[in-house]
Amino acid sequence: MHFIAQPNLLDQFALLDDTDIEVATKVWQQHPDKVLSFLAKGLSSRQLLKIEMDTQPIDEQKVEEHRNRIINTMHLTEHEANYLVFTDSTSNSAYSYKGTQINIAFKNGTTQKITEASDYLNIAALAMPVTKYYMCFPK
């Protein structure tokens, strides 16, 4: 059995540049796929999805209200609307004990871990991850 060698898609992808993306975005503005067309128009006109963030998970009723609004105004299916109205979360910590430690260098040439040298009593609080929940949707 013979296989035809396919060009390495990752190499082809790496050849894309800003001009390729810009041209594709302009073409996609006229695409029959409503979601692709909407996103391409928004990207070209710099009218991106709105993002609302909260410290608590986003209320599902609020998500459904936005989703229903988009379904009705853009005449989309629920599946299509899920590409435009969605939620997720992100977390970050100001300092991580994992991996490389931050060391403080003193004038006498010694070093000490920041957790030991810090005057702040709650340096551990900086290592606590902060989670934010967000919802994206068309304005």
Long-range contacts (C-beta under 8 A, 24 or more apart in sequence): 34-74, 34-75, 34-76, 34-80, 35-76, 35-80, 35-83, 35-84, 38-74, 38-84, 38-138, 39-83, 39-84, 42-138, 47-139, 49-84, 49-136, 49-137, 49-138, 49-139, 50-136, 50-137, 50-138, 50-139, 51-134, 51-135, 51-136, 52-134, 52-135, 52-137, 53-132, 53-133, 53-134, 54-132, 54-133, 54-134, 55-131, 55-132, 55-133, 56-133, 57-87, 57-89, 57-133, 58-87, 58-133, 58-134, 58-135, 62-135, 63-87, 63-135, 66-135, 66-137, 67-137, 70-137, 70-138, 74-138, 84-136, 84-137, 84-138, 85-135, 85-136, 85-137, 85-138, 86-135, 86-136, 87-133, 87-134, 87-135, 87-136, 88-133, 88-134, 89-131, 89-132, 89-133, 89-134, 90-131, 90-132, 90-134, 91-129, 91-130, 91-131, 91-132, 92-129, 92-130, 93-126, 93-127, 93-128, 93-129, 93-130, 94-126, 94-127, 95-123, 95-126, 95-127, 96-127, 97-127
